[in-house]
Amino acid sequence: MVNRQDAKYVQQHLANERTYLAWIRTSITIVGLGFLAAGVIFRSSPYGMAGHRVAAVVGIGAVVAGGAIMGLATKDYFVKRRGINEEAFQTTALLIWLMLVTLGVVDICLVILVVILMFY
């Protein structure tokens, strides 16, 4: 049975679901980057252990951040759903800032990994 309040704002609810799925795809991508970083294999060199440590930290951090983004996206979906029905919609900044910081840190760490691979 369809909730009358949900039916009143079908387009907004469908847009909310699309946004939620986009966040889920993004978090899966971040987790994938984490697995990729953790799986980087270094040649035998004096800096190999440092590279492995950086790869492990980046990998684990990206997996944890991806999970956090997934959790916050789910929470945000239900908050927006309630806001749409109550005609009191508010956007969230926490998820956006978390995404910016997460991708920035992962990006910097992956650049460090590439430098280690290329020059050592």
N, CA, C and O atoms as a GROMACS GRO file, in nm:
protein
  480
    1MET      N    1   0.084  -0.119   0.000
    1MET     CA    2   0.000   0.000   0.000
    1MET      C    3   0.088   0.125   0.000
    1MET      O    4   0.188   0.131   0.072
    2VAL      N    5   0.051   0.221  -0.080
    2VAL     CA    6   0.128   0.344  -0.094
    2VAL      C    7   0.086   0.444   0.013
    2VAL      O    8  -0.032   0.467   0.036
    3ASN      N    9   0.184   0.502   0.079
    3ASN     CA   10   0.160   0.607   0.177
    3ASN      C   11   0.117   0.732   0.102
    3ASN      O   12   0.185   0.775   0.008
    4ARG      N   13   0.005   0.791   0.141
    4ARG     CA   14  -0.047   0.909   0.069
    4ARG      C   15   0.052   1.025   0.073
    4ARG      O   16   0.066   1.098  -0.025
    5GLN      N   17   0.120   1.041   0.184
    5GLN     CA   18   0.216   1.151   0.196
    5GLN      C   19   0.332   1.129   0.097
    5GLN      O   20   0.375   1.224   0.032
    6ASP      N   21   0.383   1.004   0.086
    6ASP     CA   22   0.489   0.974  -0.010
    6ASP      C   23   0.441   0.997  -0.153
    6ASP      O   24   0.516   1.049  -0.236
    7ALA      N   25   0.318   0.958  -0.182
    7ALA     CA   26   0.263   0.971  -0.317
    7ALA      C   27   0.249   1.117  -0.359
    7ALA      O   28   0.255   1.149  -0.477
    8LYS      N   29   0.230   1.205  -0.263
    8LYS     CA   30   0.213   1.347  -0.292
    8LYS      C   31   0.341   1.408  -0.352
    8LYS      O   32   0.335   1.503  -0.429
    9TYR      N   33   0.455   1.352  -0.315
    9TYR     CA   34   0.585   1.406  -0.359
    9TYR      C   35   0.668   1.300  -0.431
    9TYR      O   36   0.786   1.282  -0.401
   10VAL      N   37   0.607   1.231  -0.524
   10VAL     CA   38   0.673   1.120  -0.593
   10VAL      C   39   0.803   1.166  -0.659
   10VAL      O   40   0.906   1.100  -0.643
   11GLN      N   41   0.801   1.276  -0.733
   11GLN     CA   42   0.920   1.322  -0.804
   11GLN      C   43   1.036   1.352  -0.708
   11GLN      O   44   1.151   1.319  -0.737
   12GLN      N   45   1.005   1.414  -0.595
   12GLN     CA   46   1.110   1.446  -0.499
   12GLN      C   47   1.168   1.319  -0.437
   12GLN      O   48   1.288   1.309  -0.414
   13HIS      N   49   1.080   1.221  -0.409
   13HIS     CA   50   1.129   1.095  -0.352
   13HIS      C   51   1.215   1.018  -0.452
   13HIS      O   52   1.315   0.958  -0.414
   14LEU      N   53   1.176   1.020  -0.578
   14LEU     CA   54   1.256   0.953  -0.681
   14LEU      C   55   1.393   1.021  -0.695
   14LEU      O   56   1.494   0.954  -0.712
   15ALA      N   57   1.395   1.153  -0.689
   15ALA     CA   58   1.522   1.226  -0.696
   15ALA      C   59   1.608   1.194  -0.574
   15ALA      O   60   1.730   1.178  -0.586
   16ASN      N   61   1.546   1.184  -0.458
   16ASN     CA   62   1.618   1.148  -0.336
   16ASN      C   63   1.680   1.009  -0.350
   16ASN      O   64   1.794   0.988  -0.309
   17GLU      N   65   1.607   0.914  -0.407
   17GLU     CA   66   1.660   0.780  -0.426
   17GLU      C   67   1.777   0.780  -0.525
   17GLU      O   68   1.875   0.709  -0.504
   18ARG      N   69   1.767   0.857  -0.632
   18ARG     CA   70   1.877   0.865  -0.729
   18ARG      C   71   2.002   0.923  -0.664
   18ARG      O   72   2.114   0.876  -0.688
   19THR      N   73   1.983   1.025  -0.582
   19THR     CA   74   2.096   1.085  -0.512
   19THR      C   75   2.160   0.985  -0.417
   19THR      O   76   2.282   0.975  -0.408
   20TYR      N   77   2.076   0.912  -0.346
   20TYR     CA   78   2.126   0.809  -0.254
   20TYR      C   79   2.208   0.705  -0.329
   20TYR      O   80   2.318   0.668  -0.285
   21LEU      N   81   2.158   0.658  -0.441
   21LEU     CA   82   2.230   0.558  -0.518
   21LEU      C   83   2.362   0.614  -0.573
   21LEU      O   84   2.460   0.540  -0.584
   22ALA      N   85   2.366   0.742  -0.606
   22ALA     CA   86   2.491   0.803  -0.650
   22ALA      C   87   2.593   0.804  -0.537
   22ALA      O   88   2.712   0.778  -0.559
   23TRP      N   89   2.547   0.834  -0.415
   23TRP     CA   90   2.638   0.830  -0.300
   23TRP      C   91   2.689   0.688  -0.278
   23TRP      O   92   2.806   0.668  -0.246
   24ILE      N   93   2.603   0.590  -0.293
   24ILE     CA   94   2.644   0.450  -0.274
   24ILE      C   95   2.748   0.412  -0.380
   24ILE      O   96   2.849   0.350  -0.346
   25ARG      N   97   2.726   0.449  -0.505
   25ARG     CA   98   2.825   0.421  -0.610
   25ARG      C   99   2.959   0.488  -0.578
   25ARG      O  100   3.065   0.429  -0.599
   26THR      N  101   2.954   0.611  -0.529
   26THR     CA  102   3.075   0.682  -0.494
   26THR      C  103   3.148   0.613  -0.380
   26THR      O  104   3.271   0.600  -0.384
   27SER      N  105   3.076   0.570  -0.278
   27SER     CA  106   3.141   0.501  -0.166
   27SER      C  107   3.201   0.368  -0.209
   27SER      O  108   3.308   0.329  -0.161
   28ILE      N  109   3.134   0.297  -0.299
   28ILE     CA  110   3.189   0.172  -0.352
   28ILE      C  111   3.318   0.201  -0.429
   28ILE      O  112   3.413   0.123  -0.422
   29THR      N  113   3.323   0.310  -0.503
   29THR     CA  114   3.443   0.349  -0.576
   29THR      C  115   3.557   0.378  -0.480
   29THR      O  116   3.671   0.339  -0.505
   30ILE      N  117   3.528   0.448  -0.370
   30ILE     CA  118   3.632   0.478  -0.271
   30ILE      C  119   3.684   0.350  -0.208
   30ILE      O  120   3.805   0.335  -0.188
   31VAL      N  121   3.594   0.257  -0.176
   31VAL     CA  122   3.636   0.128  -0.122
   31VAL      C  123   3.724   0.055  -0.224
   31VAL      O  124   3.825  -0.005  -0.188
   32GLY      N  125   3.685   0.061  -0.352
   32GLY     CA  126   3.765  -0.002  -0.457
   32GLY      C  127   3.904   0.059  -0.467
   32GLY      O  128   4.001  -0.013  -0.487
   33LEU      N  129   3.914   0.192  -0.453
   33LEU     CA  130   4.045   0.258  -0.452
   33LEU      C  131   4.128   0.208  -0.334
   33LEU      O  132   4.249   0.191  -0.344
   34GLY      N  133   4.060   0.186  -0.222
   34GLY     CA  134   4.130   0.135  -0.104
   34GLY      C  135   4.188  -0.003  -0.129
   34GLY      O  136   4.303  -0.030  -0.093
   35PHE      N  137   4.109  -0.090  -0.190
   35PHE     CA  138   4.160  -0.223  -0.223
   35PHE      C  139   4.274  -0.214  -0.324
   35PHE      O  140   4.372  -0.289  -0.313
   36LEU      N  141   4.262  -0.126  -0.419
   36LEU     CA  142   4.366  -0.108  -0.519
   36LEU      C  143   4.496  -0.061  -0.452
   36LEU      O  144   4.603  -0.114  -0.480
   37ALA      N  145   4.485   0.039  -0.366
   37ALA     CA  146   4.603   0.091  -0.297
   37ALA      C  147   4.666  -0.015  -0.208
   37ALA      O  148   4.788  -0.028  -0.204
   38ALA      N  149   4.584  -0.091  -0.137
   38ALA     CA  150   4.636  -0.195  -0.048
   38ALA      C  151   4.700  -0.308  -0.128
   38ALA      O  152   4.787  -0.378  -0.076
   39GLY      N  153   4.659  -0.326  -0.251
   39GLY     CA  154   4.711  -0.435  -0.332
   39GLY      C  155   4.831  -0.399  -0.417
   39GLY      O  156   4.881  -0.482  -0.492
   40VAL      N  157   4.878  -0.274  -0.406
   40VAL     CA  158   4.993  -0.232  -0.485
   40VAL      C  159   5.115  -0.312  -0.439
   40VAL      O  160   5.144  -0.321  -0.320
   41ILE      N  161   5.186  -0.370  -0.535
   41ILE     CA  162   5.304  -0.450  -0.504
   41ILE      C  163   5.429  -0.371  -0.540
   41ILE      O  164   5.441  -0.321  -0.652
   42PHE      N  165   5.519  -0.359  -0.446
   42PHE     CA  166   5.641  -0.284  -0.467
   42PHE      C  167   5.757  -0.378  -0.499
   42PHE      O  168   5.763  -0.491  -0.449
   43ARG      N  169   5.848  -0.330  -0.583
   43ARG     CA  170   5.969  -0.405  -0.610
   43ARG      C  171   6.055  -0.407  -0.486
   43ARG      O  172   6.038  -0.325  -0.396
   44SER      N  173   6.147  -0.500  -0.481
   44SER     CA  174   6.241  -0.505  -0.369
   44SER      C  175   6.330  -0.383  -0.373
   44SER      O  176   6.404  -0.362  -0.469
   45SER      N  177   6.324  -0.306  -0.272
   45SER     CA  178   6.407  -0.186  -0.261
   45SER      C  179   6.413  -0.147  -0.115
   45SER      O  180   6.334  -0.195  -0.034
   46PRO      N  181   6.505  -0.059  -0.082
   46PRO     CA  182   6.512  -0.017   0.058
   46PRO      C  183   6.386   0.058   0.102
   46PRO      O  184   6.358   0.068   0.222
   47TYR      N  185   6.310   0.112   0.005
   47TYR     CA  186   6.189   0.188   0.038
   47TYR      C  187   6.062   0.104   0.024
   47TYR      O  188   5.951   0.156   0.038
   48GLY      N  189   6.079  -0.025  -0.005
   48GLY     CA  190   5.965  -0.113  -0.026
   48GLY      C  191   5.873  -0.121   0.095
   48GLY      O  192   5.751  -0.119   0.081
   49MET      N  193   5.932  -0.131   0.213
   49MET     CA  194   5.850  -0.140   0.335
   49MET      C  195   5.771  -0.012   0.359
   49MET      O  196   5.655  -0.016   0.400
   50ALA      N  197   5.835   0.102   0.333
   50ALA     CA  198   5.763   0.230   0.350
   50ALA      C  199   5.646   0.235   0.253
   50ALA      O  200   5.537   0.279   0.289
   51GLY      N  201   5.668   0.190   0.130
   51GLY     CA  202   5.561   0.187   0.031
   51GLY      C  203   5.447   0.095   0.073
   51GLY      O  204   5.330   0.129   0.056
   52HIS      N  205   5.482  -0.021   0.128
   52HIS     CA  206   5.379  -0.113   0.175
   52HIS      C  207   5.298  -0.052   0.289
   52HIS      O  208   5.176  -0.068   0.296
   53ARG      N  209   5.367   0.017   0.377
   53ARG     CA  210   5.296   0.081   0.489
   53ARG      C  211   5.200   0.190   0.440
   53ARG      O  212   5.085   0.197   0.483
   54VAL      N  213   5.249   0.273   0.350
   54VAL     CA  214   5.163   0.379   0.294
   54VAL      C  215   5.044   0.316   0.223
   54VAL      O  216   4.931   0.362   0.239
   55ALA      N  217   5.070   0.211   0.143
   55ALA     CA  218   4.961   0.145   0.072
   55ALA      C  219   4.859   0.085   0.168
   55ALA      O  220   4.739   0.094   0.144
   56ALA      N  221   4.907   0.026   0.276
   56ALA     CA  222   4.815  -0.034   0.374
   56ALA      C  223   4.731   0.073   0.443
   56ALA      O  224   4.610   0.056   0.461
   57VAL      N  225   4.793   0.183   0.483
   57VAL     CA  226   4.720   0.291   0.550
   57VAL      C  227   4.617   0.353   0.456
   57VAL      O  228   4.502   0.376   0.494
   58VAL      N  229   4.658   0.379   0.332
   58VAL     CA  230   4.564   0.436   0.234
   58VAL      C  231   4.450   0.339   0.209
   58VAL      O  232   4.333   0.379   0.205
   59GLY      N  233   4.483   0.212   0.191
   59GLY     CA  234   4.380   0.112   0.163
   59GLY      C  235   4.279   0.098   0.275
   59GLY      O  236   4.158   0.102   0.252
   60ILE      N  237   4.329   0.082   0.396
   60ILE     CA  238   4.239   0.066   0.511
   60ILE      C  239   4.159   0.195   0.533
   60ILE      O  240   4.039   0.190   0.560
   61GLY      N  241   4.226   0.310   0.521
   61GLY     CA  242   4.156   0.438   0.538
   61GLY      C  243   4.046   0.459   0.436
   61GLY      O  244   3.938   0.507   0.470
   62ALA      N  245   4.072   0.422   0.311
   62ALA     CA  246   3.971   0.438   0.206
   62ALA      C  247   3.853   0.345   0.228
   62ALA      O  248   3.738   0.384   0.205
   63VAL      N  249   3.880   0.223   0.273
   63VAL     CA  250   3.770   0.129   0.300
   63VAL      C  251   3.684   0.181   0.416
   63VAL      O  252   3.561   0.177   0.409
   64VAL      N  253   3.748   0.229   0.521
   64VAL     CA  254   3.673   0.284   0.635
   64VAL      C  255   3.594   0.408   0.594
   64VAL      O  256   3.478   0.423   0.631
   65ALA      N  257   3.658   0.497   0.518
   65ALA     CA  258   3.589   0.618   0.473
   65ALA      C  259   3.472   0.585   0.381
   65ALA      O  260   3.367   0.648   0.391
   66GLY      N  261   3.490   0.488   0.292
   66GLY     CA  262   3.381   0.446   0.204
   66GLY      C  263   3.263   0.393   0.284
   66GLY      O  264   3.147   0.422   0.253
   67GLY      N  265   3.292   0.315   0.388
   67GLY     CA  266   3.185   0.266   0.475
   67GLY      C  267   3.116   0.378   0.550
   67GLY      O  268   2.993   0.377   0.565
   68ALA      N  269   3.193   0.476   0.597
   68ALA     CA  270   3.135   0.590   0.668
   68ALA      C  271   3.045   0.671   0.575
   68ALA      O  272   2.937   0.714   0.614
   69ILE      N  273   3.091   0.692   0.451
   69ILE     CA  274   3.010   0.767   0.354
   69ILE      C  275   2.882   0.690   0.324
   69ILE      O  276   2.775   0.750   0.311
   70MET      N  277   2.891   0.558   0.313
   70MET     CA  278   2.773   0.477   0.288
   70MET      C  279   2.673   0.491   0.404
   70MET      O  280   2.553   0.506   0.381
   71GLY      N  281   2.722   0.486   0.525
   71GLY     CA  282   2.635   0.501   0.642
   71GLY      C  283   2.571   0.638   0.649
   71GLY      O  284   2.451   0.650   0.674
   72LEU      N  285   2.651   0.743   0.627
   72LEU     CA  286   2.597   0.879   0.630
   72LEU      C  287   2.499   0.903   0.516
   72LEU      O  288   2.401   0.975   0.534
   73ALA      N  289   2.526   0.844   0.400
   73ALA     CA  290   2.433   0.860   0.287
   73ALA      C  291   2.298   0.796   0.318
   73ALA      O  292   2.193   0.850   0.284
   74THR      N  293   2.302   0.681   0.385
   74THR     CA  294   2.177   0.613   0.422
   74THR      C  295   2.099   0.697   0.524
   74THR      O  296   1.978   0.714   0.512
   75LYS      N  297   2.170   0.750   0.623
   75LYS     CA  298   2.106   0.835   0.723
   75LYS      C  299   2.047   0.959   0.655
   75LYS      O  300   1.933   0.998   0.682
   76ASP      N  301   2.125   1.020   0.566
   76ASP     CA  302   2.081   1.140   0.494
   76ASP      C  303   1.957   1.113   0.409
   76ASP      O  304   1.868   1.197   0.399
   77TYR      N  305   1.952   0.995   0.346
   77TYR     CA  306   1.836   0.957   0.264
   77TYR      C  307   1.708   0.962   0.348
   77TYR      O  308   1.606   1.017   0.305
   78PHE      N  309   1.714   0.901   0.467
   78PHE     CA  310   1.592   0.896   0.549
   78PHE      C  311   1.557   1.033   0.608
   78PHE      O  312   1.440   1.064   0.625
   79VAL      N  313   1.658   1.115   0.638
   79VAL     CA  314   1.631   1.251   0.686
   79VAL      C  315   1.564   1.333   0.575
   79VAL      O  316   1.466   1.404   0.600
   80LYS      N  317   1.616   1.322   0.451
   80LYS     CA  318   1.555   1.394   0.339
   80LYS      C  319   1.414   1.343   0.311
   80LYS      O  320   1.325   1.422   0.280
   81ARG      N  321   1.394   1.213   0.322
   81ARG     CA  322   1.261   1.156   0.299
   81ARG      C  323   1.159   1.216   0.395
   81ARG      O  324   1.049   1.256   0.354
   82ARG      N  325   1.196   1.222   0.522
   82ARG     CA  326   1.106   1.281   0.622
   82ARG      C  327   1.087   1.430   0.594
   82ARG      O  328   0.976   1.481   0.605
   83GLY      N  329   1.196   1.499   0.557
   83GLY     CA  330   1.186   1.642   0.527
   83GLY      C  331   1.097   1.671   0.408
   83GLY      O  332   1.023   1.769   0.409
   84ILE      N  333   1.104   1.586   0.305
   84ILE     CA  334   1.017   1.605   0.188
   84ILE      C  335   0.871   1.590   0.229
   84ILE      O  336   0.788   1.672   0.190
   85ASN      N  337   0.841   1.489   0.307
   85ASN     CA  338   0.703   1.466   0.348
   85ASN      C  339   0.651   1.575   0.440
   85ASN      O  340   0.532   1.607   0.438
   86GLU      N  341   0.739   1.631   0.520
   86GLU     CA  342   0.697   1.737   0.613
   86GLU      C  343   0.712   1.876   0.552
   86GLU      O  344   0.688   1.977   0.620
   87GLU      N  345   0.751   1.883   0.425
   87GLU     CA  346   0.773   2.009   0.354
   87GLU      C  347   0.872   2.097   0.428
   87GLU      O  348   0.857   2.219   0.434
   88ALA      N  349   0.975   2.034   0.484
   88ALA     CA  350   1.078   2.106   0.558
   88ALA      C  351   1.215   2.054   0.518
   88ALA      O  352   1.297   2.019   0.603
   89PHE      N  353   1.239   2.048   0.388
   89PHE     CA  354   1.363   1.992   0.336
   89PHE      C  355   1.483   2.080   0.371
   89PHE      O  356   1.478   2.202   0.358
   90GLN      N  357   1.592   2.015   0.417
   90GLN     CA  358   1.717   2.084   0.445
   90GLN      C  359   1.832   2.002   0.389
   90GLN      O  360   1.831   1.879   0.399
   91THR      N  361   1.930   2.068   0.331
   91THR     CA  362   2.045   1.996   0.279
   91THR      C  363   2.144   1.970   0.392
   91THR      O  364   2.136   2.030   0.499
   92THR      N  365   2.238   1.879   0.365
   92THR     CA  366   2.340   1.848   0.464
   92THR      C  367   2.477   1.883   0.411
   92THR      O  368   2.505   1.865   0.292
   93ALA      N  369   2.562   1.934   0.497
   93ALA     CA  370   2.698   1.970   0.456
   93ALA      C  371   2.799   1.864   0.501
   93ALA      O  372   2.906   1.852   0.442
   94LEU      N  373   2.766   1.788   0.604
   94LEU     CA  374   2.859   1.690   0.659
   94LEU      C  375   2.905   1.589   0.555
   94LEU      O  376   3.024   1.561   0.544
   95LEU      N  377   2.813   1.536   0.480
   95LEU     CA  378   2.846   1.436   0.379
   95LEU      C  379   2.936   1.494   0.270
   95LEU      O  380   3.028   1.427   0.224
   96ILE      N  381   2.911   1.616   0.230
   96ILE     CA  382   2.992   1.682   0.128
   96ILE      C  383   3.134   1.705   0.178
   96ILE      O  384   3.230   1.677   0.107
   97TRP      N  385   3.147   1.754   0.300
   97TRP     CA  386   3.281   1.777   0.356
   97TRP      C  387   3.356   1.647   0.377
   97TRP      O  388   3.476   1.640   0.350
   98LEU      N  389   3.287   1.544   0.423
   98LEU     CA  390   3.352   1.414   0.441
   98LEU      C  391   3.402   1.360   0.308
   98LEU      O  392   3.512   1.305   0.301
   99MET      N  393   3.324   1.376   0.203
   99MET     CA  394   3.366   1.331   0.070
   99MET      C  395   3.489   1.408   0.024
   99MET      O  396   3.583   1.347  -0.027
  100LEU      N  397   3.489   1.539   0.040
  100LEU     CA  398   3.603   1.621  -0.001
  100LEU      C  399   3.730   1.580   0.072
  100LEU      O  400   3.834   1.560   0.010
  101VAL      N  401   3.722   1.567   0.202
  101VAL     CA  402   3.840   1.531   0.282
  101VAL      C  403   3.888   1.390   0.246
  101VAL      O  404   4.008   1.368   0.229
  102THR      N  405   3.794   1.296   0.234
  102THR     CA  406   3.830   1.158   0.202
  102THR      C  407   3.901   1.149   0.068
  102THR      O  408   4.009   1.090   0.058
  103LEU      N  409   3.841   1.206  -0.035
  103LEU     CA  410   3.902   1.198  -0.167
  103LEU      C  411   4.033   1.275  -0.173
  103LEU      O  412   4.126   1.234  -0.243
  104GLY      N  413   4.043   1.385  -0.102
  104GLY     CA  414   4.168   1.461  -0.099
  104GLY      C  415   4.281   1.382  -0.035
  104GLY      O  416   4.392   1.378  -0.089
  105VAL      N  417   4.254   1.319   0.078
  105VAL     CA  418   4.356   1.239   0.147
  105VAL      C  419   4.395   1.119   0.062
  105VAL      O  420   4.514   1.089   0.048
  106VAL      N  421   4.297   1.049   0.007
  106VAL     CA  422   4.326   0.933  -0.078
  106VAL      C  423   4.408   0.977  -0.199
  106VAL      O  424   4.503   0.908  -0.238
  107ASP      N  425   4.374   1.090  -0.258
  107ASP     CA  426   4.446   1.140  -0.374
  107ASP      C  427   4.592   1.170  -0.340
  107ASP      O  428   4.682   1.130  -0.413
  108ILE      N  429   4.616   1.240  -0.232
  108ILE     CA  430   4.752   1.273  -0.191
  108ILE      C  431   4.833   1.147  -0.161
  108ILE      O  432   4.948   1.135  -0.202
  109CYS      N  433   4.773   1.053  -0.092
  109CYS     CA  434   4.843   0.928  -0.059
  109CYS      C  435   4.872   0.846  -0.184
  109CYS      O  436   4.978   0.784  -0.193
  110LEU      N  437   4.782   0.844  -0.279
  110LEU     CA  438   4.808   0.770  -0.403
  110LEU      C  439   4.919   0.836  -0.484
  110LEU      O  440   4.997   0.767  -0.549
  111VAL      N  441   4.928   0.968  -0.480
  111VAL     CA  442   5.040   1.037  -0.546
  111VAL      C  443   5.171   0.998  -0.479
  111VAL      O  444   5.271   0.974  -0.548
  112ILE      N  445   5.172   0.991  -0.347
  112ILE     CA  446   5.293   0.947  -0.275
  112ILE      C  447   5.330   0.806  -0.317
  112ILE      O  448   5.448   0.777  -0.338
  113LEU      N  449   5.233   0.717  -0.330
  113LEU     CA  450   5.261   0.580  -0.373
  113LEU      C  451   5.322   0.577  -0.512
  113LEU      O  452   5.417   0.503  -0.537
  114VAL      N  453   5.268   0.656  -0.602
  114VAL     CA  454   5.321   0.659  -0.739
  114VAL      C  455   5.465   0.711  -0.739
  114VAL      O  456   5.550   0.658  -0.811
  115VAL      N  457   5.493   0.812  -0.660
  115VAL     CA  458   5.629   0.865  -0.652
  115VAL      C  459   5.724   0.759  -0.598
  115VAL      O  460   5.834   0.741  -0.651
  116ILE      N  461   5.682   0.688  -0.495
  116ILE     CA  462   5.766   0.581  -0.439
  116ILE      C  463   5.792   0.475  -0.545
  116ILE      O  464   5.905   0.427  -0.559
  117LEU      N  465   5.690   0.438  -0.620
  117LEU     CA  466   5.707   0.336  -0.724
  117LEU      C  467   5.799   0.383  -0.836
  117LEU      O  468   5.879   0.305  -0.887
  118MET      N  469   5.788   0.508  -0.874
  118MET     CA  470   5.864   0.556  -0.990
  118MET      C  471   6.011   0.581  -0.958
  118MET      O  472   6.097   0.552  -1.041
  119PHE      N  473   6.040   0.633  -0.841
  119PHE     CA  474   6.176   0.677  -0.813
  119PHE      C  475   6.256   0.584  -0.723
  119PHE      O  476   6.375   0.606  -0.703
  120TYR      N  477   6.194   0.482  -0.668
  120TYR     CA  478   6.270   0.394  -0.579
  120TYR      C  479   6.258   0.252  -0.620
  120TYR      O  480   6.315   0.164  -0.556
   0.00000   0.00000   0.00000
